[in-house]
Amino acid sequence: MATSEHRVSSGERINANARPGKLQAALEGRGVRLTRQRRVLLQVMDGAERHLDAGSILRRAQKIDPRVHRVTVYRTLDLLKRHGLIDELDLLHIRGDQHYYESHGPRDHIHIACLRCGKVREFESRLFEQLKRQIERDCGMKITITRTEIGGYCDSCRQ
């Protein structure tokens, strides 16, 4: 991203498939034991082109290995959150109380959701990075996590 000022998705995750195996490598590097089921879940999450809830993660994983259990999904999500490798998002609750999960990319991004059709886009910007640095300076804080969600109405829904 060295040359562009910003990047916006058309509905997919910006960093989908950026580094396949990233979650597995991170856990292995921390000495975490990885079962076959857990490896399947990490594969599903690393390759997700959109934000997935726990049920979607389970269904995709069971297509690869039918022995993957719901409890393994929740335990793995908890493990990944504790290690700071994924974010849990509510995406403005546009689909009820579901929570969605995504692995971290190289840069933070903003989630933009259409409140009518539910489409979620991602937006990265150098200006957002500059704003975070200004907040760090002005507030005397080192930012380690950001979650920014914006809601509105997309072009299609406004017509």
C-alpha positions in Angstrom: 0.0 0.0 0.0 3.0 2.3 -0.2 1.7 4.1 -3.3 -2.1 4.6 -2.7 -3.7 7.0 -0.3 -6.6 4.7 0.5 -8.3 1.4 -0.4 -11.9 0.4 -0.3 -13.5 -3.0 -0.8 -16.6 -3.7 -2.8 -18.0 -5.9 -0.1 -15.2 -8.4 0.5 -12.6 -8.2 3.2 -9.6 -6.1 2.1 -7.0 -8.5 3.6 -8.7 -11.8 2.7 -6.0 -14.3 1.6 -3.3 -11.8 2.2 -1.1 -14.3 4.0 -2.5 -17.8 4.0 -1.6 -19.7 7.1 -1.0 -16.5 9.1 -3.2 -17.6 12.1 -1.7 -21.1 12.2 1.9 -19.7 12.1 1.1 -17.2 14.8 -0.3 -19.8 17.2 2.5 -22.3 16.4 5.0 -19.6 17.1 3.5 -19.1 20.6 3.7 -22.9 21.3 -0.1 -23.5 21.0 -1.0 -27.2 20.2 -3.0 -27.4 17.1 -5.4 -30.3 16.5 -6.7 -31.2 13.0 -10.0 -29.5 13.8 -8.3 -26.3 15.0 -6.2 -26.2 11.8 -9.3 -26.5 9.7 -10.9 -23.6 11.6 -7.8 -21.5 11.1 -7.8 -22.3 7.4 -11.4 -21.2 7.1 -10.8 -17.9 8.9 -7.6 -17.0 7.1 -9.3 -17.5 3.7 -12.6 -15.8 4.6 -13.6 -13.3 1.9 -16.3 -11.8 4.1 -17.0 -11.4 7.8 -18.1 -14.7 9.3 -20.1 -15.5 12.4 -19.5 -18.6 14.4 -22.2 -20.6 12.6 -20.7 -19.7 9.2 -17.3 -20.7 10.4 -18.7 -24.1 11.6 -20.5 -24.8 8.4 -17.5 -24.0 6.2 -15.2 -26.0 8.5 -17.5 -29.0 8.4 -17.3 -29.1 4.6 -13.6 -29.7 5.0 -13.9 -32.0 8.1 -17.3 -33.1 9.2 -15.9 -33.9 12.7 -15.4 -30.2 13.6 -17.7 -29.4 16.6 -19.4 -26.2 17.6 -17.6 -26.2 20.9 -14.2 -26.3 19.1 -15.3 -23.2 17.1 -16.0 -21.2 20.2 -12.9 -22.4 22.0 -10.7 -21.5 19.0 -12.3 -18.1 18.7 -11.7 -17.5 22.4 -8.1 -18.6 22.0 -7.5 -16.3 19.0 -9.1 -13.3 20.8 -7.0 -13.9 23.9 -3.8 -13.9 21.7 -5.0 -10.7 19.9 -5.1 -12.4 16.5 -8.7 -11.7 15.6 -11.3 -9.0 16.1 -14.9 -9.7 17.2 -17.2 -7.2 15.5 -20.9 -6.5 15.9 -21.1 -4.5 12.6 -23.7 -2.1 14.0 -26.0 -5.0 14.8 -27.4 -4.8 11.3 -28.1 -8.5 11.4 -29.3 -8.7 14.9 -27.0 -9.6 17.8 -24.6 -11.8 15.8 -20.9 -11.3 16.2 -18.4 -11.6 13.3 -14.8 -12.4 13.4 -11.8 -11.4 11.2 -8.1 -11.8 11.4 -5.9 -8.8 11.6 -4.5 -7.3 8.4 -1.3 -5.2 8.1 -3.3 -2.0 8.6 -6.4 -1.1 10.6 -9.5 -0.4 8.6 -13.0 1.1 9.0 -16.1 -1.0 8.5 -18.9 0.8 6.6 -22.3 -0.9 6.7 -25.5 -0.1 4.8 -28.3 0.0 7.3 -30.8 -1.1 4.7 -29.3 -3.9 2.7 -26.6 -4.9 5.2 -23.7 -4.8 2.8 -20.4 -4.3 4.7 -17.4 -2.7 3.1 -13.9 -2.0 4.4 -11.9 1.2 4.0 -8.2 1.8 4.7 -6.7 5.2 4.6 -3.4 7.0 5.3 -5.6 9.7 6.9 -7.0 7.1 9.4 -3.4 6.1 10.2 -2.5 9.8 10.7 -5.6 10.3 12.9 -4.5 7.4 15.1 -1.0 8.9 15.5 -2.5 12.2 16.4 -4.7 10.6 19.1 -1.6 8.8 20.5 0.2 12.1 20.7 -2.6 14.2 22.0 -3.8 11.6 24.6 -0.4 10.2 25.6 -1.6 6.7 24.7 -0.2 3.9 22.6 -3.1 2.5 20.5 -3.1 -1.2 20.2 -6.6 -1.8 18.8 -9.2 0.2 16.9 -12.7 -0.7 15.9 -14.5 1.9 13.8 -17.9 1.3 12.3 -19.8 3.7 10.1 -23.5 3.2 9.1 -25.4 4.8 6.3 -27.2 4.0 3.1 -25.4 2.8 -0.1 -26.1 4.2 -3.5 -28.4 1.4 -4.4 -30.5 1.7 -1.3 -30.8 5.5 -1.6 -32.4 5.3 -5.1 
